[in-house]
Amino acid sequence: MEDNRLAVISIIVHDLSSAAQVNALLSEYGDFIAGRMGVPYRQKGVSVICVVADAPADVLNRLTGRIGALSGVTAKTLFGKI
């Protein structure tokens, strides 16, 4: 079994019609999520979401890839050294 990694997933939703799909994926991986914060940035017409997750690297990469594959969504993961 692979060790868990602490990570922050940063998500920018450019196409707000994809927001429901982002939330569905975050719910699907909810067991790995320690916390999340979403900020609607109305001046730019985007939403910014920061997710703190504790999961194996392959799970984090799969989640980030699935979110980033959505139309109008960008996602990147920063892994901690913990």
Phi, psi and omega in degrees: 000133183284143177290147177286152176239143174271133184211158171242125176256121178258128185232131173241122181258105180276326180252100187297345176290346178269357184301320181296322179292322176299312180298324178295318178294319178297323177293320179300324181260020186303330180296339182261354186264123179274329180185163179208153177221130178242137180232115174283119181258083188297327181299329179257353179071030180229168170239140179243129181235132174244128183239128173262124184229151178228101187201166172299149183304321181294326177292316178298317179294321179295316179298312180299318179296318180293320178292314181295339179280348179290148180296128176075023182230136175241136180219138177222150180241136174246119181268138175275166179267012181279000000 
